[in-house]
Amino acid sequence: MNKGNCKHKLSDMLLLVILARVCGCETRKDIVTFGTVHLSYLQDRLGILAKGCPSEPTLCRMEDGIDDVTLASLVSALSRKYMSEHDGTNRRHIAIDGKFMRGTEIGDGRSPDVVTAFSVTDRLPLDTEMCEVKSNEIKAVPKIIERADYMNGCVITADAMSCQSSIIKGIVGKGADYLIALKANQKAARWSVEDAVPTLHPNDEWKTEWELAHGRLYQRRCRVYSDISGIKALEKFLNVKAVIAIDTHTIEKKSGTEQKQTRYYITSLEERAQTLDRISRMHWGIENNLHWTLDARMRQDRTKRKETKSARNLDSIQKLVYIIYTIASKKHLPETIRKRKELFKVKFSAIASYAKNSLAYAISLLSL
């Protein structure tokens, strides 16, 4: 048994960490245990870890030492290789949103925020940018847009933080359309829209049937207003074609409590109300797929890191595992679930379980 002072190859340690996380390991202690238990197999099958399994402090130094920007860039580049083709009738939908890494605290007790451009169409993260404060998404999003060579012809959705004239100009400059939430951070525009909408007649309107989900009855109504030339506060936003008002009516099944809410969006799209409502709902694909997986399955918010750099490297490796799972759900499904017509999350969960119980299957996933 090695007593320390061993030099391990960076590639060996990275492969160990990725493989261990594919198999469900969450902490460095879990990874060391995984490497120790499977050491002989990994040495014989993959030819790695010739000097034994690295210790927890060694893995910590590796994570702190890797250039976080370079690692994030490499993971994003790999993900973009698996984007599907799209055309005018099948446009790619990209959602841009941030997520706090609550296991890490930096100055003032704040957690770093990672902004991700996520292809809802392909269920793949295309690019990321780290910022330290939530409001700095305003600075992070333009960096993602600036280096994006994949946005032409796409539909971009984002929350109200991205409702900035400079960000919208960047999106349009990339040849993309947008649908962005309009909230109180743009006070003049929001108040002007709220005042104007009651005086306007919708150009199109669509209402869903009542739906039952999560113990609630739920109904949506989408109204599209294209005649917005009188709303001067919107003129600073490039290429605005319509204002969208989405009314939601929710009734709690047990208590009977009712809640009504109206959300406003601005868009460069010229589509029917039903299509625009669907696009607004699809934005939550980044929460329901990527962010849910990082938190519920990979326990990102419970994993503590002391520095922003190591936190971003953790995020990049976990996103790489997510990419591996996602590609596997399309290409490498085990035979027992290959023909099952189930939700993506169910297949995703089955693949993770197979990988956890079969190291050989987990290794096969790394071939992508």
Sequence and secondary structure as in RCSB ss.txt:
>XXXX:A:sequence
MNKGNCKHKLSDMLLLVILARVCGCETRKDIVTFGTVHLSYLQDRLGILAKGCPSEPTLCRMEDGIDDVTLASLV
SALSRKYMSEHDGTNRRHIAIDGKFMRGTEIGDGRSPDVVTAFSVTDRLPLDTEMCEVKSNEIKAVPKIIERADY
MNGCVITADAMSCQSSIIKGIVGKGADYLIALKANQKAARWSVEDAVPTLHPNDEWKTEWELAHGRLYQRRCRVY
SDISGIKALEKFLNVKAVIAIDTHTIEKKSGTEQKQTRYYITSLEERAQTLDRISRMHWGIENNLHWTLDARMRQ
DRTKRKETKSARNLDSIQKLVYIIYTIASKKHLPETIRKRKELFKVKFSAIASYAKNSLAYAISLLSL
>XXXX:A:secstr
   S     HHHHHHHHHHHHHTT  SHHHHHHHHHHTHHHHHHHH   TT    HHHHHHHHHHS HHHHHHHH
HHHHHTT    BTTB  EEEEEEEE TTB BTTTB  EEEEEEETTTTEEEEEEEESSGGGHHHHHHHHHHT SS
 TT EEEE GGG  HHHHHHHHHTT EEEEEE TTSHHHHHHHHHHGGGS  SEEEE   EEETTEEEEEEEEEE
   TT GGGTTSTT  EEEEEEEEEEETTT  EEEEEEEEEES    HHHHHHHHHHTTHIIIIIIHIIIIIT G
GGS BSSHHHHHHHHHHHHHHHHHHHHHHHH   HHHHT    HHHHHHHHHHHHHH HHHHHHHTT 
